[in-house]
Amino acid sequence: MTATVFYSIGVEEPIAPDMPLPPIPDIPRGALVVIEGRAPIWRYGLAFHRLHGSPAGAIAVYDPRVGAVVVASHRPEHREGEILDVTPP
């Protein structure tokens, strides 16, 4: 089973694009990383870019209405567009 790591990028107040993202959590090689939190779409783009080159095997984004949607994968057990039933801590 693939390890799941949550990367929370949510904010409580309006922010500017130059505000730094939180540090990336420890990611075991091949893990599924779920990006979550209330944030502007450009902040999600910054998080995707930061995760590029990480040991993650797949990346998903959490949508509270549907679950975590896989948006990139290099692992056979996760396909792009797949909806995963996970909930952020």
PyMOL Python script that loads the backbone (N, CA, C, O; Angstrom):
from pymol import cmd

cmd.read_pdbstr("""\
ATOM      1  N   MET A   1       0.838  -1.189   0.000  1.00  0.00           N
ATOM      2  CA  MET A   1       0.000   0.000   0.000  1.00  0.00           C
ATOM      3  C   MET A   1       0.883   1.252   0.000  1.00  0.00           C
ATOM      4  O   MET A   1       1.898   1.312   0.694  1.00  0.00           O
ATOM      5  N   THR A   2       0.486   2.224  -0.772  1.00  0.00           N
ATOM      6  CA  THR A   2       1.235   3.467  -0.898  1.00  0.00           C
ATOM      7  C   THR A   2       1.022   4.351   0.330  1.00  0.00           C
ATOM      8  O   THR A   2      -0.106   4.496   0.801  1.00  0.00           O
ATOM      9  N   ALA A   3       2.090   4.938   0.847  1.00  0.00           N
ATOM     10  CA  ALA A   3       1.974   5.905   1.936  1.00  0.00           C
ATOM     11  C   ALA A   3       1.271   7.159   1.418  1.00  0.00           C
ATOM     12  O   ALA A   3       1.463   7.550   0.266  1.00  0.00           O
ATOM     13  N   THR A   4       0.464   7.781   2.261  1.00  0.00           N
ATOM     14  CA  THR A   4      -0.213   9.026   1.906  1.00  0.00           C
ATOM     15  C   THR A   4       0.305  10.139   2.802  1.00  0.00           C
ATOM     16  O   THR A   4       0.342  10.004   4.025  1.00  0.00           O
ATOM     17  N   VAL A   5       0.706  11.242   2.175  1.00  0.00           N
ATOM     18  CA  VAL A   5       1.224  12.404   2.887  1.00  0.00           C
ATOM     19  C   VAL A   5       0.345  13.591   2.518  1.00  0.00           C
ATOM     20  O   VAL A   5       0.085  13.821   1.338  1.00  0.00           O
ATOM     21  N   PHE A   6      -0.113  14.345   3.509  1.00  0.00           N
ATOM     22  CA  PHE A   6      -0.911  15.539   3.250  1.00  0.00           C
ATOM     23  C   PHE A   6      -0.004  16.767   3.313  1.00  0.00           C
ATOM     24  O   PHE A   6       0.822  16.909   4.214  1.00  0.00           O
ATOM     25  N   TYR A   7      -0.185  17.654   2.324  1.00  0.00           N
ATOM     26  CA  TYR A   7       0.569  18.908   2.260  1.00  0.00           C
ATOM     27  C   TYR A   7      -0.459  20.028   2.322  1.00  0.00           C
ATOM     28  O   TYR A   7      -1.127  20.326   1.333  1.00  0.00           O
ATOM     29  N   SER A   8      -0.579  20.647   3.496  1.00  0.00           N
ATOM     30  CA  SER A   8      -1.577  21.694   3.705  1.00  0.00           C
ATOM     31  C   SER A   8      -1.015  23.061   3.308  1.00  0.00           C
ATOM     32  O   SER A   8      -0.019  23.525   3.863  1.00  0.00           O
ATOM     33  N   ILE A   9      -1.679  23.693   2.332  1.00  0.00           N
ATOM     34  CA  ILE A   9      -1.220  25.014   1.864  1.00  0.00           C
ATOM     35  C   ILE A   9      -2.281  26.088   2.128  1.00  0.00           C
ATOM     36  O   ILE A   9      -2.164  27.213   1.641  1.00  0.00           O
ATOM     37  N   GLY A  10      -3.312  25.737   2.899  1.00  0.00           N
ATOM     38  CA  GLY A  10      -4.426  26.646   3.150  1.00  0.00           C
ATOM     39  C   GLY A  10      -4.016  27.904   3.887  1.00  0.00           C
ATOM     40  O   GLY A  10      -3.024  27.937   4.616  1.00  0.00           O
ATOM     41  N   VAL A  11      -4.815  28.940   3.671  1.00  0.00           N
ATOM     42  CA  VAL A  11      -4.586  30.224   4.327  1.00  0.00           C
ATOM     43  C   VAL A  11      -5.893  30.706   4.938  1.00  0.00           C
ATOM     44  O   VAL A  11      -6.976  30.330   4.490  1.00  0.00           O
ATOM     45  N   GLU A  12      -5.779  31.547   5.972  1.00  0.00           N
ATOM     46  CA  GLU A  12      -6.954  32.079   6.669  1.00  0.00           C
ATOM     47  C   GLU A  12      -7.335  33.483   6.211  1.00  0.00           C
ATOM     48  O   GLU A  12      -8.453  33.943   6.444  1.00  0.00           O
ATOM     49  N   GLU A  13      -6.393  34.156   5.559  1.00  0.00           N
ATOM     50  CA  GLU A  13      -6.631  35.546   5.151  1.00  0.00           C
ATOM     51  C   GLU A  13      -6.085  35.748   3.743  1.00  0.00           C
ATOM     52  O   GLU A  13      -5.310  34.926   3.254  1.00  0.00           O
ATOM     53  N   PRO A  14      -6.482  36.833   3.090  1.00  0.00           N
ATOM     54  CA  PRO A  14      -5.946  37.088   1.744  1.00  0.00           C
ATOM     55  C   PRO A  14      -4.421  37.165   1.776  1.00  0.00           C
ATOM     56  O   PRO A  14      -3.828  37.686   2.721  1.00  0.00           O
ATOM     57  N   ILE A  15      -3.800  36.633   0.718  1.00  0.00           N
ATOM     58  CA  ILE A  15      -2.341  36.625   0.639  1.00  0.00           C
ATOM     59  C   ILE A  15      -1.912  37.084  -0.744  1.00  0.00           C
ATOM     60  O   ILE A  15      -2.726  37.166  -1.664  1.00  0.00           O
ATOM     61  N   ALA A  16      -0.640  37.379  -0.880  1.00  0.00           N
ATOM     62  CA  ALA A  16      -0.054  37.776  -2.157  1.00  0.00           C
ATOM     63  C   ALA A  16       0.774  36.608  -2.693  1.00  0.00           C
ATOM     64  O   ALA A  16       1.217  35.756  -1.923  1.00  0.00           O
ATOM     65  N   PRO A  17       0.982  36.566  -4.011  1.00  0.00           N
ATOM     66  CA  PRO A  17       1.761  35.466  -4.600  1.00  0.00           C
ATOM     67  C   PRO A  17       3.181  35.331  -4.073  1.00  0.00           C
ATOM     68  O   PRO A  17       3.774  34.258  -4.188  1.00  0.00           O
ATOM     69  N   ASP A  18       3.745  36.393  -3.499  1.00  0.00           N
ATOM     70  CA  ASP A  18       5.111  36.275  -2.990  1.00  0.00           C
ATOM     71  C   ASP A  18       5.180  35.713  -1.565  1.00  0.00           C
ATOM     72  O   ASP A  18       6.267  35.596  -0.999  1.00  0.00           O
ATOM     73  N   MET A  19       4.032  35.366  -0.988  1.00  0.00           N
ATOM     74  CA  MET A  19       4.015  34.755   0.349  1.00  0.00           C
ATOM     75  C   MET A  19       4.484  33.309   0.208  1.00  0.00           C
ATOM     76  O   MET A  19       3.983  32.585  -0.652  1.00  0.00           O
ATOM     77  N   PRO A  20       5.429  32.879   1.029  1.00  0.00           N
ATOM     78  CA  PRO A  20       5.991  31.532   0.873  1.00  0.00           C
ATOM     79  C   PRO A  20       5.004  30.427   1.236  1.00  0.00           C
ATOM     80  O   PRO A  20       4.115  30.598   2.070  1.00  0.00           O
ATOM     81  N   LEU A  21       5.197  29.298   0.580  1.00  0.00           N
ATOM     82  CA  LEU A  21       4.451  28.097   0.929  1.00  0.00           C
ATOM     83  C   LEU A  21       5.025  27.506   2.213  1.00  0.00           C
ATOM     84  O   LEU A  21       6.170  27.784   2.568  1.00  0.00           O
ATOM     85  N   PRO A  22       4.239  26.698   2.903  1.00  0.00           N
ATOM     86  CA  PRO A  22       4.814  25.985   4.049  1.00  0.00           C
ATOM     87  C   PRO A  22       5.880  25.002   3.563  1.00  0.00           C
ATOM     88  O   PRO A  22       5.873  24.618   2.393  1.00  0.00           O
ATOM     89  N   PRO A  23       6.777  24.600   4.427  1.00  0.00           N
ATOM     90  CA  PRO A  23       7.782  23.602   4.021  1.00  0.00           C
ATOM     91  C   PRO A  23       7.093  22.305   3.592  1.00  0.00           C
ATOM     92  O   PRO A  23       6.035  21.950   4.111  1.00  0.00           O
ATOM     93  N   ILE A  24       7.699  21.618   2.652  1.00  0.00           N
ATOM     94  CA  ILE A  24       7.171  20.328   2.214  1.00  0.00           C
ATOM     95  C   ILE A  24       7.391  19.319   3.340  1.00  0.00           C
ATOM     96  O   ILE A  24       8.475  19.267   3.921  1.00  0.00           O
ATOM     97  N   PRO A  25       6.365  18.515   3.652  1.00  0.00           N
ATOM     98  CA  PRO A  25       6.557  17.485   4.673  1.00  0.00           C
ATOM     99  C   PRO A  25       7.495  16.383   4.158  1.00  0.00           C
ATOM    100  O   PRO A  25       7.796  16.323   2.966  1.00  0.00           O
ATOM    101  N   ASP A  26       7.942  15.531   5.050  1.00  0.00           N
ATOM    102  CA  ASP A  26       8.753  14.384   4.633  1.00  0.00           C
ATOM    103  C   ASP A  26       7.908  13.498   3.722  1.00  0.00           C
ATOM    104  O   ASP A  26       6.772  13.158   4.053  1.00  0.00           O
ATOM    105  N   ILE A  27       8.471  13.128   2.574  1.00  0.00           N
ATOM    106  CA  ILE A  27       7.757  12.321   1.586  1.00  0.00           C
ATOM    107  C   ILE A  27       8.552  11.053   1.324  1.00  0.00           C
ATOM    108  O   ILE A  27       9.637  11.111   0.745  1.00  0.00           O
ATOM    109  N   PRO A  28       8.020   9.897   1.748  1.00  0.00           N
ATOM    110  CA  PRO A  28       8.706   8.648   1.409  1.00  0.00           C
ATOM    111  C   PRO A  28       8.678   8.431  -0.106  1.00  0.00           C
ATOM    112  O   PRO A  28       7.727   8.837  -0.773  1.00  0.00           O
ATOM    113  N   ARG A  29       9.710   7.796  -0.644  1.00  0.00           N
ATOM    114  CA  ARG A  29       9.777   7.543  -2.082  1.00  0.00           C
ATOM    115  C   ARG A  29       8.539   6.787  -2.538  1.00  0.00           C
ATOM    116  O   ARG A  29       8.177   5.759  -1.966  1.00  0.00           O
ATOM    117  N   GLY A  30       7.889   7.314  -3.585  1.00  0.00           N
ATOM    118  CA  GLY A  30       6.715   6.682  -4.168  1.00  0.00           C
ATOM    119  C   GLY A  30       5.403   7.009  -3.495  1.00  0.00           C
ATOM    120  O   GLY A  30       4.363   6.495  -3.907  1.00  0.00           O
ATOM    121  N   ALA A  31       5.415   7.850  -2.469  1.00  0.00           N
ATOM    122  CA  ALA A  31       4.199   8.167  -1.720  1.00  0.00           C
ATOM    123  C   ALA A  31       3.203   8.966  -2.551  1.00  0.00           C
ATOM    124  O   ALA A  31       3.565   9.623  -3.527  1.00  0.00           O
ATOM    125  N   LEU A  32       1.951   8.896  -2.145  1.00  0.00           N
ATOM    126  CA  LEU A  32       0.899   9.757  -2.680  1.00  0.00           C
ATOM    127  C   LEU A  32       0.895  11.029  -1.845  1.00  0.00           C
ATOM    128  O   LEU A  32       0.777  10.962  -0.622  1.00  0.00           O
ATOM    129  N   VAL A  33       1.021  12.179  -2.483  1.00  0.00           N
ATOM    130  CA  VAL A  33       0.947  13.457  -1.776  1.00  0.00           C
ATOM    131  C   VAL A  33      -0.385  14.102  -2.131  1.00  0.00           C
ATOM    132  O   VAL A  33      -0.706  14.277  -3.307  1.00  0.00           O
ATOM    133  N   VAL A  34      -1.164  14.457  -1.101  1.00  0.00           N
ATOM    134  CA  VAL A  34      -2.450  15.120  -1.286  1.00  0.00           C
ATOM    135  C   VAL A  34      -2.287  16.570  -0.846  1.00  0.00           C
ATOM    136  O   VAL A  34      -2.042  16.851   0.327  1.00  0.00           O
ATOM    137  N   ILE A  35      -2.426  17.482  -1.796  1.00  0.00           N
ATOM    138  CA  ILE A  35      -2.365  18.913  -1.488  1.00  0.00           C
ATOM    139  C   ILE A  35      -3.763  19.325  -1.047  1.00  0.00           C
ATOM    140  O   ILE A  35      -4.753  19.004  -1.704  1.00  0.00           O
ATOM    141  N   GLU A  36      -3.833  20.037   0.069  1.00  0.00           N
ATOM    142  CA  GLU A  36      -5.144  20.430   0.568  1.00  0.00           C
ATOM    143  C   GLU A  36      -5.085  21.788   1.247  1.00  0.00           C
ATOM    144  O   GLU A  36      -4.015  22.280   1.605  1.00  0.00           O
ATOM    145  N   GLY A  37      -6.253  22.379   1.413  1.00  0.00           N
ATOM    146  CA  GLY A  37      -6.385  23.648   2.107  1.00  0.00           C
ATOM    147  C   GLY A  37      -7.050  24.692   1.227  1.00  0.00           C
ATOM    148  O   GLY A  37      -6.949  24.655   0.001  1.00  0.00           O
ATOM    149  N   ARG A  38      -7.726  25.614   1.874  1.00  0.00           N
ATOM    150  CA  ARG A  38      -8.394  26.699   1.157  1.00  0.00           C
ATOM    151  C   ARG A  38      -7.341  27.715   0.741  1.00  0.00           C
ATOM    152  O   ARG A  38      -6.705  28.354   1.579  1.00  0.00           O
ATOM    153  N   ALA A  39      -7.167  27.853  -0.586  1.00  0.00           N
ATOM    154  CA  ALA A  39      -6.121  28.740  -1.109  1.00  0.00           C
ATOM    155  C   ALA A  39      -6.436  29.090  -2.560  1.00  0.00           C
ATOM    156  O   ALA A  39      -7.168  28.358  -3.226  1.00  0.00           O
ATOM    157  N   PRO A  40      -5.892  30.203  -3.059  1.00  0.00           N
ATOM    158  CA  PRO A  40      -6.082  30.556  -4.466  1.00  0.00           C
ATOM    159  C   PRO A  40      -5.450  29.510  -5.383  1.00  0.00           C
ATOM    160  O   PRO A  40      -4.511  28.814  -4.998  1.00  0.00           O
ATOM    161  N   ILE A  41      -5.976  29.413  -6.588  1.00  0.00           N
ATOM    162  CA  ILE A  41      -5.489  28.429  -7.547  1.00  0.00           C
ATOM    163  C   ILE A  41      -4.005  28.613  -7.838  1.00  0.00           C
ATOM    164  O   ILE A  41      -3.298  27.625  -8.037  1.00  0.00           O
ATOM    165  N   TRP A  42      -3.513  29.851  -7.868  1.00  0.00           N
ATOM    166  CA  TRP A  42      -2.090  30.055  -8.137  1.00  0.00           C
ATOM    167  C   TRP A  42      -1.225  29.466  -7.030  1.00  0.00           C
ATOM    168  O   TRP A  42      -0.090  29.062  -7.284  1.00  0.00           O
ATOM    169  N   ARG A  43      -1.740  29.413  -5.819  1.00  0.00           N
ATOM    170  CA  ARG A  43      -0.975  28.812  -4.716  1.00  0.00           C
ATOM    171  C   ARG A  43      -0.854  27.297  -4.935  1.00  0.00           C
ATOM    172  O   ARG A  43       0.174  26.700  -4.618  1.00  0.00           O
ATOM    173  N   TYR A  44      -1.905  26.688  -5.475  1.00  0.00           N
ATOM    174  CA  TYR A  44      -1.836  25.269  -5.824  1.00  0.00           C
ATOM    175  C   TYR A  44      -0.793  25.053  -6.923  1.00  0.00           C
ATOM    176  O   TYR A  44      -0.041  24.079  -6.883  1.00  0.00           O
ATOM    177  N   GLY A  45      -0.750  25.956  -7.900  1.00  0.00           N
ATOM    178  CA  GLY A  45       0.257  25.854  -8.954  1.00  0.00           C
ATOM    179  C   GLY A  45       1.664  25.924  -8.387  1.00  0.00           C
ATOM    180  O   GLY A  45       2.544  25.178  -8.816  1.00  0.00           O
ATOM    181  N   LEU A  46       1.884  26.811  -7.426  1.00  0.00           N
ATOM    182  CA  LEU A  46       3.194  26.907  -6.773  1.00  0.00           C
ATOM    183  C   LEU A  46       3.528  25.601  -6.051  1.00  0.00           C
ATOM    184  O   LEU A  46       4.670  25.143  -6.080  1.00  0.00           O
ATOM    185  N   ALA A  47       2.528  25.008  -5.406  1.00  0.00           N
ATOM    186  CA  ALA A  47       2.753  23.739  -4.690  1.00  0.00           C
ATOM    187  C   ALA A  47       3.098  22.617  -5.670  1.00  0.00           C
ATOM    188  O   ALA A  47       3.992  21.816  -5.400  1.00  0.00           O
ATOM    189  N   PHE A  48       2.388  22.552  -6.817  1.00  0.00           N
ATOM    190  CA  PHE A  48       2.711  21.532  -7.833  1.00  0.00           C
ATOM    191  C   PHE A  48       4.162  21.679  -8.278  1.00  0.00           C
ATOM    192  O   PHE A  48       4.899  20.698  -8.379  1.00  0.00           O
ATOM    193  N   HIS A  49       4.551  22.908  -8.539  1.00  0.00           N
ATOM    194  CA  HIS A  49       5.921  23.151  -8.997  1.00  0.00           C
ATOM    195  C   HIS A  49       6.929  22.733  -7.934  1.00  0.00           C
ATOM    196  O   HIS A  49       7.952  22.126  -8.250  1.00  0.00           O
ATOM    197  N   ARG A  50       6.648  23.054  -6.691  1.00  0.00           N
ATOM    198  CA  ARG A  50       7.564  22.702  -5.609  1.00  0.00           C
ATOM    199  C   ARG A  50       7.679  21.185  -5.461  1.00  0.00           C
ATOM    200  O   ARG A  50       8.754  20.675  -5.144  1.00  0.00           O
ATOM    201  N   LEU A  51       6.587  20.464  -5.687  1.00  0.00           N
ATOM    202  CA  LEU A  51       6.604  19.007  -5.543  1.00  0.00           C
ATOM    203  C   LEU A  51       7.260  18.295  -6.722  1.00  0.00           C
ATOM    204  O   LEU A  51       7.630  17.126  -6.613  1.00  0.00           O
ATOM    205  N   HIS A  52       7.404  18.995  -7.849  1.00  0.00           N
ATOM    206  CA  HIS A  52       8.074  18.389  -8.998  1.00  0.00           C
ATOM    207  C   HIS A  52       9.506  18.063  -8.595  1.00  0.00           C
ATOM    208  O   HIS A  52      10.221  18.920  -8.076  1.00  0.00           O
ATOM    209  N   GLY A  53       9.906  16.866  -8.827  1.00  0.00           N
ATOM    210  CA  GLY A  53      11.251  16.462  -8.431  1.00  0.00           C
ATOM    211  C   GLY A  53      11.325  15.907  -7.020  1.00  0.00           C
ATOM    212  O   GLY A  53      12.394  15.491  -6.573  1.00  0.00           O
ATOM    213  N   SER A  54      10.188  15.897  -6.305  1.00  0.00           N
ATOM    214  CA  SER A  54      10.173  15.292  -4.973  1.00  0.00           C
ATOM    215  C   SER A  54      10.086  13.779  -5.127  1.00  0.00           C
ATOM    216  O   SER A  54       9.894  13.289  -6.240  1.00  0.00           O
ATOM    217  N   PRO A  55      10.220  13.035  -4.047  1.00  0.00           N
ATOM    218  CA  PRO A  55      10.111  11.575  -4.156  1.00  0.00           C
ATOM    219  C   PRO A  55       8.674  11.068  -4.335  1.00  0.00           C
ATOM    220  O   PRO A  55       8.454   9.858  -4.382  1.00  0.00           O
ATOM    221  N   ALA A  56       7.700  11.970  -4.435  1.00  0.00           N
ATOM    222  CA  ALA A  56       6.299  11.552  -4.582  1.00  0.00           C
ATOM    223  C   ALA A  56       6.105  10.708  -5.836  1.00  0.00           C
ATOM    224  O   ALA A  56       6.682  10.991  -6.886  1.00  0.00           O
ATOM    225  N   GLY A  57       5.285   9.667  -5.712  1.00  0.00           N
ATOM    226  CA  GLY A  57       4.936   8.838  -6.856  1.00  0.00           C
ATOM    227  C   GLY A  57       3.661   9.288  -7.524  1.00  0.00           C
ATOM    228  O   GLY A  57       3.420   8.984  -8.692  1.00  0.00           O
ATOM    229  N   ALA A  58       2.831  10.022  -6.776  1.00  0.00           N
ATOM    230  CA  ALA A  58       1.571  10.551  -7.309  1.00  0.00           C
ATOM    231  C   ALA A  58       1.183  11.779  -6.501  1.00  0.00           C
ATOM    232  O   ALA A  58       1.530  11.902  -5.326  1.00  0.00           O
ATOM    233  N   ILE A  59       0.456  12.687  -7.151  1.00  0.00           N
ATOM    234  CA  ILE A  59      -0.022  13.904  -6.495  1.00  0.00           C
ATOM    235  C   ILE A  59      -1.510  14.015  -6.735  1.00  0.00           C
ATOM    236  O   ILE A  59      -1.996  13.806  -7.847  1.00  0.00           O
ATOM    237  N   ALA A  60      -2.232  14.350  -5.667  1.00  0.00           N
ATOM    238  CA  ALA A  60      -3.675  14.559  -5.757  1.00  0.00           C
ATOM    239  C   ALA A  60      -4.003  15.886  -5.086  1.00  0.00           C
ATOM    240  O   ALA A  60      -3.224  16.403  -4.286  1.00  0.00           O
ATOM    241  N   VAL A  61      -5.165  16.426  -5.424  1.00  0.00           N
ATOM    242  CA  VAL A  61      -5.667  17.617  -4.739  1.00  0.00           C
ATOM    243  C   VAL A  61      -6.962  17.244  -4.047  1.00  0.00           C
ATOM    244  O   VAL A  61      -7.788  16.514  -4.594  1.00  0.00           O
ATOM    245  N   TYR A  62      -7.126  17.750  -2.847  1.00  0.00           N
ATOM    246  CA  TYR A  62      -8.308  17.424  -2.061  1.00  0.00           C
ATOM    247  C   TYR A  62      -9.415  18.428  -2.329  1.00  0.00           C
ATOM    248  O   TYR A  62      -9.218  19.639  -2.231  1.00  0.00           O
ATOM    249  N   ASP A  63     -10.581  17.900  -2.668  1.00  0.00           N
ATOM    250  CA  ASP A  63     -11.791  18.706  -2.842  1.00  0.00           C
ATOM    251  C   ASP A  63     -12.808  18.144  -1.856  1.00  0.00           C
ATOM    252  O   ASP A  63     -13.201  16.985  -1.981  1.00  0.00           O
ATOM    253  N   PRO A  64     -13.244  18.936  -0.882  1.00  0.00           N
ATOM    254  CA  PRO A  64     -14.142  18.397   0.142  1.00  0.00           C
ATOM    255  C   PRO A  64     -15.463  17.863  -0.420  1.00  0.00           C
ATOM    256  O   PRO A  64     -16.150  17.093   0.250  1.00  0.00           O
ATOM    257  N   ARG A  65     -15.819  18.261  -1.630  1.00  0.00           N
ATOM    258  CA  ARG A  65     -17.081  17.779  -2.220  1.00  0.00           C
ATOM    259  C   ARG A  65     -16.957  16.383  -2.810  1.00  0.00           C
ATOM    260  O   ARG A  65     -17.946  15.654  -2.879  1.00  0.00           O
ATOM    261  N   VAL A  66     -15.736  15.991  -3.246  1.00  0.00           N
ATOM    262  CA  VAL A  66     -15.597  14.697  -3.927  1.00  0.00           C
ATOM    263  C   VAL A  66     -14.510  13.790  -3.357  1.00  0.00           C
ATOM    264  O   VAL A  66     -14.598  12.572  -3.511  1.00  0.00           O
ATOM    265  N   GLY A  67     -13.507  14.331  -2.715  1.00  0.00           N
ATOM    266  CA  GLY A  67     -12.372  13.554  -2.226  1.00  0.00           C
ATOM    267  C   GLY A  67     -11.091  14.069  -2.854  1.00  0.00           C
ATOM    268  O   GLY A  67     -11.030  15.204  -3.324  1.00  0.00           O
ATOM    269  N   ALA A  68     -10.073  13.230  -2.857  1.00  0.00           N
ATOM    270  CA  ALA A  68      -8.777  13.609  -3.427  1.00  0.00           C
ATOM    271  C   ALA A  68      -8.722  13.139  -4.874  1.00  0.00           C
ATOM    272  O   ALA A  68      -8.902  11.952  -5.148  1.00  0.00           O
ATOM    273  N   VAL A  69      -8.477  14.053  -5.796  1.00  0.00           N
ATOM    274  CA  VAL A  69      -8.430  13.750  -7.224  1.00  0.00           C
ATOM    275  C   VAL A  69      -6.962  13.672  -7.654  1.00  0.00           C
ATOM    276  O   VAL A  69      -6.211  14.634  -7.494  1.00  0.00           O
ATOM    277  N   VAL A  70      -6.563  12.530  -8.195  1.00  0.00           N
ATOM    278  CA  VAL A  70      -5.187  12.349  -8.647  1.00  0.00           C
ATOM    279  C   VAL A  70      -4.977  13.199  -9.901  1.00  0.00           C
ATOM    280  O   VAL A  70      -5.720  13.075 -10.875  1.00  0.00           O
ATOM    281  N   VAL A  71      -3.952  14.067  -9.867  1.00  0.00           N
ATOM    282  CA  VAL A  71      -3.667  14.946 -11.006  1.00  0.00           C
ATOM    283  C   VAL A  71      -2.372  14.591 -11.719  1.00  0.00           C
ATOM    284  O   VAL A  71      -2.141  15.041 -12.842  1.00  0.00           O
ATOM    285  N   ALA A  72      -1.524  13.790 -11.082  1.00  0.00           N
ATOM    286  CA  ALA A  72      -0.276  13.334 -11.710  1.00  0.00           C
ATOM    287  C   ALA A  72       0.132  12.032 -11.046  1.00  0.00           C
ATOM    288  O   ALA A  72       0.030  11.889  -9.828  1.00  0.00           O
ATOM    289  N   SER A  73       0.596  11.082 -11.851  1.00  0.00           N
ATOM    290  CA  SER A  73       0.999   9.811 -11.270  1.00  0.00           C
ATOM    291  C   SER A  73       2.075   9.127 -12.101  1.00  0.00           C
ATOM    292  O   SER A  73       2.048   9.137 -13.332  1.00  0.00           O
ATOM    293  N   HIS A  74       3.018   8.534 -11.385  1.00  0.00           N
ATOM    294  CA  HIS A  74       4.035   7.673 -11.981  1.00  0.00           C
ATOM    295  C   HIS A  74       3.928   6.281 -11.356  1.00  0.00           C
ATOM    296  O   HIS A  74       4.856   5.478 -11.455  1.00  0.00           O
ATOM    297  N   ARG A  75       2.800   6.001 -10.718  1.00  0.00           N
ATOM    298  CA  ARG A  75       2.586   4.737 -10.023  1.00  0.00           C
ATOM    299  C   ARG A  75       1.404   4.011 -10.666  1.00  0.00           C
ATOM    300  O   ARG A  75       0.384   4.641 -10.947  1.00  0.00           O
ATOM    301  N   PRO A  76       1.516   2.709 -10.902  1.00  0.00           N
ATOM    302  CA  PRO A  76       0.415   1.978 -11.541  1.00  0.00           C
ATOM    303  C   PRO A  76      -0.846   1.898 -10.687  1.00  0.00           C
ATOM    304  O   PRO A  76      -1.939   1.721 -11.224  1.00  0.00           O
ATOM    305  N   GLU A  77      -0.716   2.025  -9.368  1.00  0.00           N
ATOM    306  CA  GLU A  77      -1.901   1.926  -8.517  1.00  0.00           C
ATOM    307  C   GLU A  77      -2.729   3.214  -8.458  1.00  0.00           C
ATOM    308  O   GLU A  77      -3.813   3.227  -7.876  1.00  0.00           O
ATOM    309  N   HIS A  78      -2.223   4.292  -9.057  1.00  0.00           N
ATOM    310  CA  HIS A  78      -2.975   5.554  -9.104  1.00  0.00           C
ATOM    311  C   HIS A  78      -3.003   6.057 -10.537  1.00  0.00           C
ATOM    312  O   HIS A  78      -1.969   6.131 -11.201  1.00  0.00           O
ATOM    313  N   ARG A  79      -4.187   6.400 -11.004  1.00  0.00           N
ATOM    314  CA  ARG A  79      -4.311   6.933 -12.362  1.00  0.00           C
ATOM    315  C   ARG A  79      -4.864   8.360 -12.290  1.00  0.00           C
ATOM    316  O   ARG A  79      -5.640   8.695 -11.395  1.00  0.00           O
ATOM    317  N   GLU A  80      -4.453   9.180 -13.238  1.00  0.00           N
ATOM    318  CA  GLU A  80      -4.925  10.566 -13.280  1.00  0.00           C
ATOM    319  C   GLU A  80      -6.432  10.583 -13.450  1.00  0.00           C
ATOM    320  O   GLU A  80      -6.974   9.861 -14.286  1.00  0.00           O
ATOM    321  N   GLY A  81      -7.109  11.402 -12.663  1.00  0.00           N
ATOM    322  CA  GLY A  81      -8.552  11.495 -12.675  1.00  0.00           C
ATOM    323  C   GLY A  81      -9.225  10.587 -11.654  1.00  0.00           C
ATOM    324  O   GLY A  81     -10.432  10.692 -11.434  1.00  0.00           O
ATOM    325  N   GLU A  82      -8.467   9.709 -11.036  1.00  0.00           N
ATOM    326  CA  GLU A  82      -9.000   8.817 -10.022  1.00  0.00           C
ATOM    327  C   GLU A  82      -9.391   9.632  -8.779  1.00  0.00           C
ATOM    328  O   GLU A  82      -8.678  10.556  -8.388  1.00  0.00           O
ATOM    329  N   ILE A  83     -10.514   9.285  -8.170  1.00  0.00           N
ATOM    330  CA  ILE A  83     -10.973   9.945  -6.950  1.00  0.00           C
ATOM    331  C   ILE A  83     -10.704   8.999  -5.787  1.00  0.00           C
ATOM    332  O   ILE A  83     -11.141   7.848  -5.796  1.00  0.00           O
ATOM    333  N   LEU A  84      -9.989   9.491  -4.797  1.00  0.00           N
ATOM    334  CA  LEU A  84      -9.622   8.684  -3.630  1.00  0.00           C
ATOM    335  C   LEU A  84     -10.420   9.133  -2.408  1.00  0.00           C
ATOM    336  O   LEU A  84     -10.617  10.328  -2.185  1.00  0.00           O
ATOM    337  N   ASP A  85     -10.866   8.176  -1.635  1.00  0.00           N
ATOM    338  CA  ASP A  85     -11.649   8.461  -0.430  1.00  0.00           C
ATOM    339  C   ASP A  85     -10.704   8.650   0.751  1.00  0.00           C
ATOM    340  O   ASP A  85     -10.503   7.737   1.553  1.00  0.00           O
ATOM    341  N   VAL A  86     -10.132   9.840   0.846  1.00  0.00           N
ATOM    342  CA  VAL A  86      -9.240  10.184   1.953  1.00  0.00           C
ATOM    343  C   VAL A  86      -9.702  11.514   2.538  1.00  0.00           C
ATOM    344  O   VAL A  86     -10.334  12.319   1.854  1.00  0.00           O
ATOM    345  N   THR A  87      -9.383  11.730   3.796  1.00  0.00           N
ATOM    346  CA  THR A  87      -9.744  12.974   4.455  1.00  0.00           C
ATOM    347  C   THR A  87      -8.509  13.543   5.132  1.00  0.00           C
ATOM    348  O   THR A  87      -7.817  12.817   5.845  1.00  0.00           O
ATOM    349  N   PRO A  88      -8.213  14.816   4.931  1.00  0.00           N
ATOM    350  CA  PRO A  88      -7.057  15.416   5.602  1.00  0.00           C
ATOM    351  C   PRO A  88      -7.203  15.338   7.121  1.00  0.00           C
ATOM    352  O   PRO A  88      -8.313  15.338   7.656  1.00  0.00           O
ATOM    353  N   PRO A  89      -6.069  15.271   7.797  1.00  0.00           N
ATOM    354  CA  PRO A  89      -6.121  15.195   9.273  1.00  0.00           C
ATOM    355  C   PRO A  89      -6.683  16.467   9.885  1.00  0.00           C
ATOM    356  O   PRO A  89      -6.794  16.567  11.107  1.00  0.00           O
TER     357      PRO A  89
END
""", "prot")
cmd.dss("prot")
cmd.show_as("cartoon", "prot")
cmd.util.cbc("prot")
cmd.orient("prot")
